[in-house]
Amino acid sequence: MEAVISNYRSGARTQKPNQIVLEIEETKNKDDVKALLGRKVEWTTPGGNKINGEITRVHGNKGNVIAKFERGLPGQAFGTKVQIL
């Protein structure tokens, strides 16, 4: 299963580059993604390195999720795909 990186999780004055909002193509509402909580995700850099993360919670009502990565993702990751394992 794949998801698209949408944005960093952010507040009014801060952003958290290790917490990413993911849009999953197969989901339509927040009930669809509750089964995915705790699953591992993996983003591959253009150089071939892999950065691992985990889906931690639901974000909003449209089926988006928050994934926490072991380190921050660069801005070039926006719009690219991650693998949900």
N, C-alpha and C positions, 0 to 999 in steps of 0.2 A: 504494500500500500504506500502511496506517496502523498505528500503534503507540500504546500508552497509556503515559503517564509514570507510573512506579511510585514512585520514590524517588530521593534523591541517592545518589551513591556515597559511602560513609562508612567510617570506621575506628572504633576504640574511643573516641577522643577528638576526632576531627575529622570534618567533612563537607565535601564538595567540591561547591558549588552549580553549578559549570559542567560537572560530570560526572553524567549522569543514567542511571538504570536504566530501560530500556524493555521492555515486554511486547508482543511481536508476536503478533497473534491467529492467524496462519496457521502458526506454527511450534510444534513439539512437543518437539524436543530440540536439542542444540547442533550437531549435524551439519546441520540445516536452515538455520541462520543463518550458517554460514561463507561462503556466497555473498554475504551482505549486507555483509560487512566492507568499509569504505571508502566506502560509499554516503552521500550527503548526506541530512540530515534538516532539517525546517523546522517551527518552532512559531510560531503566529500568536497574538499577544496579543489580549485583548478589544478593545483600541483599534485593532487592525489592523496593528501593526508586526510584522515577522518577525524571528525570531532563528534563525540558521543553525547547524548542527552537523554532525558526522560520526560514523558508527558506527565505534568503534575496536576493540572486542573483545567476546568472548562472556562472559556473566555466568551462571555456574552450569550446570546440566544440563538445565533446562527450556526452553531456547530464548530466554532473555532476553539483552539486549545492553547494553553501555555506550556512550553517545553523549557526545562531548565538544563542548560548545557554545562559541561565541566569547565569550560572557559568561554569568554565572550566571542561572538561571531563578528566578522568584519561587515562593513556596510555593503560590500559586493555580494553578500549572501542574499540580500533582499530580492525576491522574485525568483530565486532558484528553488530546486526541489530537495526535500529530505526523504529518506527512506524510513518508514515505520516498521520496525522489526517485530 
